Amino acid sequence: RQQPRYFCFPFPTMRALLLTVAGALGAYDEKEALDFAYMSAAAYCGYPHTSRTSLELWDCGPACSNVTGDVTDVRQIINDGKTDAYGYVARRGDRCVLAFRGTSNNLGWFAD
């Protein structure tokens, strides 16, 4: 039985963690891993850094344009004022994608 494998994509000041269970998806595929890394980076796009529309139209620069295949039905998850949470949910082919931006301040670290 294969052990689960995890992929972590580092950022200069924050990290986005993307978990992929190899047993559920099959063998490691570098191209797919890069796609997931770019989709993880896209969680940093949109409001409050750029317009919400840029993320929801999947037009936020390299993080969006480097993903192979169609990413559709993108909806940004916006901070409720208490959690400092940002992210998005989308459809990529026949799969759903859910990605969150990493913690951005000390209060967030304590809350997490």
N, CA, C and O of each residue as an XYZ file, in Angstrom:
448
protein
N       0.840     -1.185      0.000
C       0.000      0.000      0.000
C       0.881      1.243      0.000
O       1.830      1.337      0.779
N       0.562      2.206     -0.885
C       1.330      3.447     -0.967
C       0.963      4.389      0.167
O      -0.203      4.500      0.548
N       1.976      5.069      0.705
C       1.740      6.076      1.724
C       1.291      7.377      1.055
O       1.705      7.651     -0.071
N       0.446      8.196      1.722
C       0.039      9.483      1.152
C       1.254     10.372      0.946
O       2.194     10.345      1.740
N       1.230     11.159     -0.120
C       2.293     12.124     -0.396
C       1.688     13.504     -0.379
O       0.549     13.700     -0.804
N       2.449     14.459      0.110
C       1.959     15.823      0.217
C       2.880     16.753     -0.551
O       4.085     16.515     -0.636
N       2.314     17.808     -1.107
C       3.064     18.780     -1.875
C       2.925     20.135     -1.191
O       1.805     20.574     -0.930
N       4.022     20.799     -0.898
C       4.002     22.118     -0.262
C       4.706     23.104     -1.174
O       5.825     22.845     -1.618
N       4.069     24.232     -1.462
C       4.621     25.261     -2.332
C       4.976     26.467     -1.471
O       4.067     27.125     -0.966
N       6.276     26.795     -1.276
C       6.662     27.876     -0.368
C       6.507     29.252     -1.003
O       6.639     29.395     -2.219
N       6.227     30.260     -0.190
C       6.164     31.663     -0.594
C       7.114     32.429      0.308
O       7.439     31.956      1.397
N       7.575     33.623     -0.126
C       8.552     34.375      0.676
C       8.086     34.651      2.099
O       8.858     34.448      3.036
N       6.857     35.106      2.294
C       6.415     35.448      3.640
C       5.270     34.586      4.132
O       4.948     34.598      5.320
N       4.666     33.855      3.252
C       3.540     33.001      3.630
C       3.673     31.671      2.908
O       4.438     31.554      1.950
N       2.951     30.694      3.351
C       2.957     29.402      2.671
C       1.535     28.980      2.372
O       0.617     29.204      3.161
N       1.380     28.376      1.240
C       0.102     27.748      0.919
C       0.372     26.251      0.883
O       1.323     25.805      0.240
N      -0.432     25.500      1.547
C      -0.233     24.062      1.634
C      -1.301     23.369      0.819
O      -2.494     23.602      1.010
N      -0.878     22.540     -0.062
C      -1.796     21.805     -0.904
C      -1.568     20.328     -0.659
O      -0.466     19.823     -0.879
N      -2.587     19.636     -0.210
C      -2.464     18.219      0.104
C      -3.012     17.390     -1.051
O      -4.137     17.605     -1.503
N      -2.216     16.451     -1.519
C      -2.647     15.549     -2.559
C      -2.359     14.128     -2.103
O      -1.208     13.790     -1.828
N      -3.347     13.326     -2.021
C      -3.155     11.944     -1.600
C      -2.869     11.118     -2.848
O      -3.746     10.932     -3.692
N      -1.655     10.630     -2.959
C      -1.216      9.919     -4.152
C      -2.043      8.671     -4.418
O      -2.316      8.340     -5.572
N      -2.434      7.992     -3.382
C      -3.220      6.774     -3.562
C      -4.547      7.032     -4.246
O      -5.017      6.190     -5.011
N      -5.160      8.174     -3.990
C      -6.459      8.506     -4.582
C      -6.312      9.002     -6.012
O      -7.231      8.847     -6.816
N      -5.176      9.592     -6.339
C      -4.993     10.197     -7.659
C      -4.102      9.382     -8.584
O      -4.006      9.696     -9.770
N      -3.459      8.362     -8.083
C      -2.553      7.573     -8.912
C      -1.109      7.997     -8.692
O      -0.777      8.594     -7.669
N      -0.266      7.687     -9.646
C       1.162      7.975     -9.541
C       1.432      9.477     -9.628
O       0.627     10.241    -10.161
N       2.575      9.874     -9.094
C       2.995     11.273     -9.123
C       3.127     11.749    -10.562
O       3.710     11.064    -11.402
N       2.583     12.920    -10.835
C       2.640     13.529    -12.157
C       3.148     14.959    -11.981
O       2.435     15.816    -11.460
N       4.380     15.211    -12.415
C       4.988     16.531    -12.207
C       4.176     17.658    -12.831
O       4.044     18.723    -12.229
N       3.640     17.449    -14.005
C       2.836     18.491    -14.667
C       1.606     18.828    -13.827
O       1.264     19.999    -13.665
N       0.946     17.807    -13.297
C      -0.219     18.041    -12.451
C       0.196     18.706    -11.136
O      -0.524     19.568    -10.631
N       1.335     18.323    -10.581
C       1.829     18.954     -9.352
C       2.072     20.440     -9.574
O       1.742     21.254     -8.712
N       2.643     20.805    -10.717
C       2.853     22.225    -11.030
C       1.526     22.952    -11.183
O       1.383     24.087    -10.727
N       0.554     22.306    -11.823
C      -0.773     22.913    -11.931
C      -1.346     23.213    -10.551
O      -1.883     24.297    -10.324
N      -1.235     22.258     -9.628
C      -1.740     22.478     -8.274
C      -0.955     23.572     -7.557
O      -1.530     24.330     -6.776
N       0.347     23.666     -7.809
C       1.146     24.740     -7.209
C       0.672     26.093     -7.719
O       0.527     27.030     -6.934
N       0.428     26.212     -9.022
C      -0.080     27.470     -9.574
C      -1.473     27.782     -9.036
O      -1.769     28.940     -8.741
N      -2.330     26.779     -8.905
C      -3.660     27.020     -8.360
C      -3.567     27.459     -6.895
O      -4.368     28.273     -6.435
N      -2.601     26.925     -6.177
C      -2.370     27.350     -4.807
C      -1.928     28.813     -4.772
O      -2.407     29.589     -3.946
N      -1.016     29.185     -5.668
C      -0.542     30.571     -5.741
C      -1.672     31.523     -6.103
O      -1.656     32.679     -5.681
N      -2.645     31.068     -6.871
C      -3.771     31.921     -7.268
C      -4.606     32.359     -6.070
O      -5.332     33.349     -6.169
N      -4.526     31.656     -4.942
C      -5.255     32.060     -3.744
C      -4.782     33.426     -3.243
O      -5.490     34.086     -2.482
N      -3.590     33.852     -3.666
C      -3.060     35.157     -3.279
C      -3.516     36.262     -4.222
O      -3.231     37.435     -3.979
N      -4.217     35.910     -5.291
C      -4.730     36.885     -6.243
C      -6.096     37.375     -5.783
O      -6.645     36.869     -4.804
N      -6.633     38.340     -6.476
C      -7.954     38.846     -6.139
C      -7.912     39.761     -4.931
O      -6.841     40.143     -4.459
N      -9.078     40.105     -4.443
C      -9.205     41.010     -3.313
C      -8.472     40.433     -2.107
O      -8.622     39.237     -1.860
N      -7.707     41.175     -1.354
C      -7.529     42.623     -1.356
C      -6.375     43.118     -2.228
O      -6.151     44.327     -2.286
N      -5.633     42.244     -2.908
C      -4.461     42.653     -3.690
C      -4.831     43.220     -5.049
O      -4.266     44.227     -5.477
N      -5.760     42.593     -5.719
C      -6.254     43.058     -7.017
C      -7.774     42.941     -6.981
O      -8.355     42.615     -5.946
N      -8.396     43.202     -8.087
C      -9.856     43.119     -8.092
C     -10.317     41.673     -7.954
O      -9.662     40.743     -8.423
N     -11.431     41.516     -7.314
C     -12.039     40.193     -7.174
C     -12.325     39.604     -8.554
O     -12.230     38.394     -8.758
N     -12.673     40.476     -9.493
C     -13.004     40.045    -10.846
C     -11.835     39.349    -11.525
O     -12.039     38.380    -12.255
N     -10.600     39.830    -11.297
C      -9.444     39.217    -11.967
C      -9.304     37.750    -11.597
O      -8.977     36.924    -12.449
N      -9.548     37.420    -10.338
C      -9.470     36.020     -9.920
C     -10.662     35.235    -10.464
O     -10.493     34.134    -10.987
N     -11.853     35.791    -10.344
C     -13.042     35.060    -10.765
C     -13.117     34.860    -12.273
O     -13.795     33.947    -12.744
N     -12.418     35.714    -13.041
C     -12.310     35.498    -14.489
C     -11.082     34.658    -14.835
O     -10.795     34.428    -16.009
N     -10.367     34.206    -13.823
C      -9.141     33.406    -13.959
C      -8.149     34.132    -14.867
O      -7.609     33.567    -15.818
N      -7.928     35.421    -14.530
C      -7.060     36.301    -15.307
C      -6.174     37.086    -14.345
O      -6.183     38.317    -14.341
N      -5.409     36.363    -13.532
C      -4.618     37.019    -12.482
C      -3.117     36.860    -12.702
O      -2.350     36.863    -11.739
N      -2.694     36.723    -13.947
C      -1.267     36.619    -14.222
C      -0.788     35.185    -14.278
O      -1.579     34.278    -14.540
N       0.518     34.960    -14.033
C       1.117     33.634    -14.183
C       0.455     32.545    -13.358
O       0.371     31.401    -13.803
N      -0.017     32.879    -12.163
C      -0.657     31.855    -11.332
C      -1.856     31.249    -12.043
O      -2.128     30.058    -11.892
N      -2.569     32.044    -12.806
C      -3.742     31.547    -13.541
C      -3.369     31.038    -14.939
O      -3.821     29.972    -15.359
N      -2.551     31.799    -15.646
C      -2.273     31.452    -17.049
C      -1.417     30.203    -17.212
O      -1.428     29.594    -18.282
N      -0.679     29.807    -16.185
C       0.177     28.619    -16.293
C      -0.523     27.309    -15.967
O       0.069     26.241    -16.120
N      -1.772     27.371    -15.523
C      -2.525     26.151    -15.232
C      -3.030     25.573    -16.544
O      -3.666     26.278    -17.327
N      -2.754     24.300    -16.794
C      -3.242     23.671    -18.016
C      -4.696     23.256    -17.824
O      -5.114     22.920    -16.717
N      -5.449     23.283    -18.896
C      -6.855     22.916    -18.822
C      -7.709     24.095    -18.395
O      -7.198     25.153    -18.028
N      -8.997     23.898    -18.449
C      -9.938     24.962    -18.119
C     -10.228     25.008    -16.628
O     -10.516     23.987    -16.003
N     -10.149     26.193    -16.077
C     -10.577     26.445    -14.706
C     -11.796     27.351    -14.820
O     -11.708     28.450    -15.367
N     -12.932     26.890    -14.305
C     -14.187     27.616    -14.472
C     -14.907     27.770    -13.137
O     -14.503     27.205    -12.121
N     -15.960     28.533    -13.169
C     -16.838     28.720    -12.006
C     -16.060     29.149    -10.762
O     -16.322     28.662     -9.662
N     -15.109     30.058    -10.941
C     -14.271     30.518     -9.832
C     -15.056     31.504     -8.979
O     -15.635     32.459     -9.496
N     -15.074     31.271     -7.675
C     -15.709     32.176     -6.729
C     -14.744     32.412     -5.583
O     -14.266     31.471     -4.951
N     -14.462     33.698     -5.322
C     -13.529     34.020     -4.250
C     -14.228     33.955     -2.897
O     -15.381     34.361     -2.749
N     -13.503     33.435     -1.920
C     -13.951     33.393     -0.533
C     -13.322     34.606      0.141
O     -12.100     34.745      0.173
N     -14.157     35.470      0.671
C     -13.684     36.747      1.210
C     -13.688     36.732      2.735
O     -14.540     36.105      3.365
N     -12.727     37.429      3.304
C     -12.566     37.618      4.734
C     -13.864     38.108      5.372
O     -14.539     38.982      4.829
N     -14.201     37.545      6.513
C     -15.388     38.014      7.229
C     -15.047     39.074      8.272
O     -15.908     39.450      9.068
N     -13.818     39.557      8.283
C     -13.409     40.574      9.239
C     -12.765     40.009     10.491
O     -12.021     40.716     11.170
N     -13.031     38.764     10.809
C     -12.477     38.142     12.011
C     -11.404     37.120     11.681
O     -10.454     36.956     12.447
N     -11.535     36.438     10.568
C     -10.639     35.325     10.272
C      -9.472     35.669      9.372
O      -8.502     34.913      9.317
N      -9.533     36.794      8.658
C      -8.494     37.163      7.697
C      -8.314     36.057      6.653
O      -7.208     35.828      6.162
N      -9.407     35.379      6.324
C      -9.356     34.258      5.387
C      -9.696     34.711      3.971
O     -10.682     35.414      3.745
N      -8.869     34.299      3.037
C      -9.106     34.539      1.620
C      -8.791     33.258      0.879
O      -7.903     32.507      1.280
N      -9.500     33.009     -0.181
C      -9.267     31.832     -0.986
C     -10.273     31.783     -2.111
O     -10.919     32.783     -2.424
N     -10.404     30.619     -2.717
C     -11.380     30.466     -3.790
C     -11.790     29.014     -3.923
O     -11.113     28.102     -3.448
N     -12.909     28.831     -4.578
C     -13.382     27.515     -4.977
C     -13.602     27.597     -6.485
O     -14.051     28.624     -6.994
N     -13.290     26.521     -7.195
C     -13.405     26.518     -8.654
C     -13.597     25.097     -9.158
O     -13.525     24.129     -8.401
N     -13.839     25.005    -10.433
C     -13.942     23.716    -11.103
C     -12.793     23.633    -12.115
O     -12.559     24.564    -12.886
N     -12.093     22.519    -12.095
C     -11.041     22.243    -13.088
C     -11.364     20.893    -13.692
O     -11.157     19.851    -13.070
N     -11.874     20.926    -14.910
C     -12.320     19.693    -15.537
C     -13.468     19.110    -14.740
O     -14.475     19.781    -14.512
N     -13.323     17.860    -14.315
C     -14.383     17.211    -13.526
C     -14.074     17.213    -12.027
O     -14.689     16.468    -11.263
N     -13.122     18.050    -11.607
C     -12.740     18.139    -10.188
C     -13.060     19.508     -9.619
O     -13.113     20.502    -10.344
N     -13.271     19.545     -8.326
C     -13.428     20.813     -7.607
C     -12.090     21.170     -6.972
O     -11.344     20.295     -6.531
N     -11.797     22.463     -6.931
C     -10.567     22.968     -6.328
C     -10.959     23.919     -5.209
O     -11.834     24.765     -5.392
N     -10.325     23.790     -4.064
C     -10.511     24.700     -2.950
C      -9.127     25.093     -2.466
O      -8.344     24.234     -2.061
N      -8.814     26.394     -2.505
C      -7.485     26.856     -2.105
C      -7.617     28.080     -1.213
O      -8.435     28.961     -1.478
N      -6.812     28.137     -0.154
C      -6.797     29.268      0.761
C      -5.410     29.890      0.789
O      -4.402     29.196      0.659
N      -5.373     31.188      0.957
C      -4.131     31.919      1.163
C      -3.622     31.593      2.558
O      -4.413     31.308      3.458
N      -2.320     31.632      2.742
C      -1.741     31.362      4.055
C      -2.015     32.483      5.041
O      -2.496     33.549      4.659
N      -1.713     32.246      6.295
C      -1.910     33.234      7.347
C      -1.022     34.444      7.109
O       0.144     34.307      6.737
N      -1.588     35.649      7.329
C      -0.851     36.865      7.007
C      -0.438     37.697      8.214
O       0.246     38.706      8.047
N      -0.836     37.302      9.439
C      -0.444     38.090     10.606
C      -0.411     37.196     11.848
O      -0.839     36.042     11.820
N       0.114     37.767     12.939
C       0.271     36.977     14.172
C      -1.059     36.526     14.760
O      -1.160     35.404     15.257
N      -2.079     37.376     14.714
C      -3.382     36.983     15.237
C      -3.920     35.782     14.476
O      -4.541     34.893     15.059
N      -3.675     35.761     13.159
C      -4.092     34.615     12.358
C      -3.394     33.331     12.783
O      -4.005     32.263     12.816
N      -2.113     33.442     13.105
C      -1.360     32.273     13.564
C      -1.963     31.724     14.846
O      -2.103     30.511     14.999
N      -2.322     32.617     15.774
C      -2.923     32.166     17.034
C      -4.294     31.547     16.798
O      -4.641     30.545     17.424
N      -5.080     32.142     15.891
C      -6.416     31.622     15.613
C      -6.345     30.255     14.946
O      -7.181     29.388     15.200
N      -5.332     30.067     14.084
C      -5.186     28.786     13.394
C      -4.797     27.711     14.373
O      -4.626     26.555     13.985
